[in-house]
Amino acid sequence: MKRVHVAAAVIRGVDGRILIARRADTQHQGGLWEFPGGKVEDGEAVQVALARELQEELGIVVSAARPLIKVRHDYPDKQVLLDVWEVSAFTGEPHGAEGQPLAWVSARELADYEFPAANQPIVAAARLPAEYLITPDGLETPQLLKGIQKAIAGGIKLVQLRAPNGYDPKYRDLAVDAVGLCAGKAQLMLKGPFEWLGDFPSAGWHLTAAQLRKYASAGRPLPAERWLAASCHNAEELALAEQMGVDFVTLSPVQPTQTHPEAQPLGWEQAGQLIAGFNKPVYLLGGVGPDERSLAWETGAQGVAGIRAFWPQ
């Protein structure tokens, strides 16, 4: 069975809202919502196909787009490759040129709409930012909280409160303060034992590779509305993350780092190959920062994660 190559768009308006369209009841997966786009013809470049489809379907002309995520999905009756681009600028007023209903929704509201199964990773990618801040080790609490506050004021929307090993009461106290700082402004990801999950209902959870190996077979420990992420370093861990139903991962180290000089870096090419075999958003980590964001997008990643690169000085 030949995989159907589809170009799809996460179209953002100037106010940050995202355009979605409802599939006709007569179509495959009819009645569900989707990201606009259509089939890539043989020999056609993806960007050309995307521009053509959006002009036909919505009457708009794309002026700025970048890769967001690629998703391979097997339905019982067909296999698809969704090649998703983020469209950040266009001319024209979008309208359902084929009679399809349209809706502009906030990233948060996407979770309230019903999409085909293949679209779930796209919904996650559309809701996630391009940068993921991981807090540094060895800072005193006031300094750490001040840094988080400053980073959020500077536009950071996703923060991982890095944990020392095991059950640390000091980390729990810090997490309570961090939850307060991030409320309504940024998504906080915590680390630690599963016994703590119920104590921080607004926080997401970032699993270590060791937790992934231990618990993946038991499935997802969190409800769908809470973010679940994991640290991965190879194809085996990515497969476990997929099995567990995480929403996104970090993949590291891409380049040599000061914090883990002994770790063998993946390099950009191998990172790209690993991402190509994985259907969820991936943040590249290790020796990368804001300057590598475009390269990360071209490699297939959601964006970049880092400690020093994003920590306010």
Secondary structure, DSSP 8 states (H G I E B T S, - for coil): ---EEEEEEEEE-TTS-EEEEE--TTSTTTTSEE-SEEE--TT--HHHHHHHHHHHHH--EEEEEEEEEEEEEE-SS-EEEEEEEEEEEEES----TTS--EEEE-TGGGGGS---GGGHHHHHHHHS-SEEEE--SS--HHHHHHHHHHHHHTT--EEE----SS--HHHHHHHHHHHHHHTTTSEEEE-S-GGGGGG-TT-EEEE-HHHHHHHGGG--SS-TTS-EEEEE-SHHHHHHHHHHT-SEEEE--SS--SS-TTS---HHHHHHHHHHT--S-EEEESS--GGGHHHHHHTT-SEEEESTTTS--
